Amino acid sequence: MDRGALPRAVELAWGLDQPGTRGPKKGLSLEQILDTAIELADAEGVTALSMGRVAKALGFTTMSLYRYVASKDELIELISDRVIGPPPVIPDGVTWRVKLEAWANQEYVTMLSRPWWLKLPITAPPAGPNNMAWLDAGLSALDGVALSAASKFQVVTNVSLFVIGRARFSADLATRSAQSEDDDVAYGALIARVINREEFPHLSAAIEEGGFEDGSPEGEAAGDDAFDFSFSLGLLLDGIEKLVRRSGHQRGGTDVVDDQVGDQPAP
């Protein structure tokens, strides 16, 4: 792609353009603007992410910011990449599943550490350096696995989309619970009060059998965020593991290494 065709936000994120070069020096930098915007969002949420609010916090006029950032949308695109930081170090000497699970767990923790990030609008696929580093780290977890490059990309992308969805749900639910006056009413008990067995036979049975309180055969408590995420991620990884086994089986199993798909025979 020709450099001139790159969106300005992408050029700024990768340091391919130098903002604020027109007019006299004003003592500002793009990094200062982004870091101040992040600090405001940490303290006050996404409502603080306006050009005027950021300019005021910096002690400059709103117009001075436009020499560095063209719009609020561009500001949000830049901080959405900056705030996630570098990816985790993928552990060595373990299976692909352990690696990808560690990557997904760290992504989940990172997102929940700043719930406001989850409220930022998604206007384009991520293209900043931090997002690309996370993607590369996720793909590295599948190095040596019997999948095509395209399939590995789809696997990592779908795991990330799952993580984002779960994190958004958890953050929204936590906010709602914190504001609710009915926190003492268990979800299952609440639903049981508004449905009946005739119209909702399967849901009623699930509630009566403790499905809303006991989410696993091991007796882990449903509703515990850490367990719910781990259990759901495990279901997704189970499906990916079957895909890996099937791919290795179709290729004769010769390129599946380091027992990354376990010792079970391919189905």
ChimeraX attribute file (.defattr): number of C-alpha atoms within 10 A of each C-alpha:
attribute: neighborCount
match mode: 1-to-1
recipient: residues
	/A:1	5
	/A:2	5
	/A:3	9
	/A:4	8
	/A:5	8
	/A:6	11
	/A:7	11
	/A:8	17
	/A:9	22
	/A:10	18
	/A:11	17
	/A:12	18
	/A:13	19
	/A:14	14
	/A:15	11
	/A:16	13
	/A:17	13
	/A:18	11
	/A:19	17
	/A:20	19
	/A:21	11
	/A:22	8
	/A:23	7
	/A:24	7
	/A:25	9
	/A:26	12
	/A:27	8
	/A:28	15
	/A:29	15
	/A:30	19
	/A:31	13
	/A:32	12
	/A:33	21
	/A:34	20
	/A:35	15
	/A:36	19
	/A:37	25
	/A:38	25
	/A:39	16
	/A:40	19
	/A:41	19
	/A:42	16
	/A:43	11
	/A:44	12
	/A:45	16
	/A:46	19
	/A:47	10
	/A:48	17
	/A:49	21
	/A:50	18
	/A:51	22
	/A:52	16
	/A:53	17
	/A:54	24
	/A:55	19
	/A:56	12
	/A:57	14
	/A:58	16
	/A:59	9
	/A:60	15
	/A:61	15
	/A:62	16
	/A:63	13
	/A:64	14
	/A:65	24
	/A:66	15
	/A:67	18
	/A:68	20
	/A:69	23
	/A:70	15
	/A:71	15
	/A:72	14
	/A:73	16
	/A:74	16
	/A:75	21
	/A:76	24
	/A:77	22
	/A:78	23
	/A:79	21
	/A:80	22
	/A:81	19
	/A:82	19
	/A:83	16
	/A:84	17
	/A:85	14
	/A:86	15
	/A:87	19
	/A:88	16
	/A:89	12
	/A:90	18
	/A:91	14
	/A:92	10
	/A:93	9
	/A:94	13
	/A:95	19
	/A:96	24
	/A:97	19
	/A:98	17
	/A:99	22
	/A:100	23
	/A:101	20
	/A:102	18
	/A:103	25
	/A:104	22
	/A:105	18
	/A:106	16
	/A:107	20
	/A:108	20
	/A:109	12
	/A:110	17
	/A:111	20
	/A:112	18
	/A:113	13
	/A:114	17
	/A:115	21
	/A:116	20
	/A:117	23
	/A:118	19
	/A:119	13
	/A:120	15
	/A:121	11
	/A:122	11
	/A:123	9
	/A:124	7
	/A:125	7
	/A:126	16
	/A:127	17
	/A:128	20
	/A:129	17
	/A:130	20
	/A:131	19
	/A:132	15
	/A:133	15
	/A:134	21
	/A:135	18
	/A:136	14
	/A:137	20
	/A:138	27
	/A:139	21
	/A:140	17
	/A:141	24
	/A:142	22
	/A:143	13
	/A:144	13
	/A:145	23
	/A:146	25
	/A:147	21
	/A:148	10
	/A:149	13
	/A:150	8
	/A:151	13
	/A:152	21
	/A:153	17
	/A:154	13
	/A:155	21
	/A:156	23
	/A:157	15
	/A:158	13
	/A:159	21
	/A:160	19
	/A:161	12
	/A:162	18
	/A:163	22
	/A:164	18
	/A:165	14
	/A:166	19
	/A:167	22
	/A:168	20
	/A:169	13
	/A:170	17
	/A:171	20
	/A:172	16
	/A:173	12
	/A:174	14
	/A:175	12
	/A:176	12
	/A:177	13
	/A:178	11
	/A:179	10
	/A:180	10
	/A:181	9
	/A:182	10
	/A:183	11
	/A:184	8
	/A:185	10
	/A:186	13
	/A:187	13
	/A:188	17
	/A:189	13
	/A:190	11
	/A:191	15
	/A:192	15
	/A:193	8
	/A:194	7
	/A:195	13
	/A:196	12
	/A:197	11
	/A:198	8
	/A:199	9
	/A:200	10
	/A:201	11
	/A:202	11
	/A:203	18
	/A:204	18
	/A:205	12
	/A:206	13
	/A:207	17
	/A:208	14
	/A:209	11
	/A:210	12
	/A:211	16
	/A:212	18
	/A:213	20
	/A:214	15
	/A:215	17
	/A:216	13
	/A:217	6
	/A:218	7
	/A:219	9
	/A:220	14
	/A:221	15
	/A:222	17
	/A:223	15
	/A:224	11
	/A:225	14
	/A:226	10
	/A:227	15
	/A:228	18
	/A:229	18
	/A:230	14
	/A:231	16
	/A:232	14
	/A:233	18
	/A:234	14
	/A:235	11
	/A:236	15
	/A:237	18
	/A:238	13
	/A:239	11
	/A:240	17
	/A:241	17
	/A:242	14
	/A:243	18
	/A:244	22
	/A:245	24
	/A:246	18
	/A:247	19
	/A:248	20
	/A:249	17
	/A:250	12
	/A:251	13
	/A:252	10
	/A:253	15
	/A:254	10
	/A:255	14
	/A:256	20
	/A:257	15
	/A:258	13
	/A:259	12
	/A:260	19
	/A:261	22
	/A:262	14
	/A:263	7
	/A:264	8
	/A:265	10
	/A:266	16
	/A:267	7
